[in-house]
């Protein structure tokens, strides 16, 4: 049984591979733009696929917790009684940590791809326009992903609305005024 996360990562990896008109496999390290390389050996293909999958998983595992932390920060920022500069400073620190993590991953990816592709032949620019996808993504999956995206946005919006309504101070009735003229004994 393969998990949806694993299937999604496999689809990301498949997006880095295409075929030329003669049927040769082509590796595109940075997607459709940039250089492309012919992959003639099955062992090279397996090594490259494994590395690209490992990179994509690392990027996703860095991105998801930080995205969730951003949502928590938004709710905390609108409901907390802290000084806004403190909250903004903490959020900025984590955002810079996130950017640093992605930069380190991207730098290591570029260096490793250079090592993998040093022995491969480069595809000519005029042939790059003739490349075709290895496997077309299933249409049903795209529709399901869009529905899931819109449903999660709607749930997030409802949650934020409910959290802001709950966090606003409720109007309590004032205590009754004491209209008697007698002195209060204590």
Helices and strands as residue ranges (DSSP letters): H 4-14, E 17-19, E 25-27, E 37-39, H 42-79, H 84-117, H 125-128, E 132-133, H 139-167
